């Protein structure tokens, strides 16, 4: 009887070698743990969350960390599974406060950006607005004239050519929520900065856009009491 010739087999699933499948699985696990850290521990920096997750899971230094896009996808899944009504209500509250703050700052053509716009905000998230003014001083004078308390910060963001742009911030509190204003030159109203998630032009929402977003997700009978505007 002729023996059938055995064909060498490789550990392949979906055309990928075992080490590649293991590599991808670890990336998914790190992304999931980073998402949990962001959702529950008040960490806003994706890179810091990824490093912390990799350390907890024992991922080796040679193992590439997941991309910010992978972490954001994992964060959406986490919030969808565990956020429930509390996440929905908090997001609606923050968007409502954003509408009030944008109305208060309408002379600066405010645009909502970041987690409150994208729907991944949690109870630790700031409401981030881009505003456009000839100078930081004009914004500060506006707050001083209104008698509204505020603080000043700075943030470096990476631009499309690889350089870094230092952006002044004015930060204030509204109903236990922190609102940060990133102050750009008026010319930048037509050129959004790169998204820290995927490097593409950052998505922005006008006041009207934000009002529509709020109404779509929270019908009038479900909206919380209006937030008091700053000052």
FENNOR-V545586 format. One line per field, one symbol per residue. burial: 1 if it has 9 or more other C-alpha atoms within 8 Angstrom, else 0. Layout:
BEGIN
burial->???
END
This chain:
BEGIN
burial->000000000000000011001010011101111111111001100100111111000010000011010111011101100011001101111111111111001000111111111001110011111111100101110011000101000000011000000011111111001111111110011001011000001101111001100110011000000010110
END
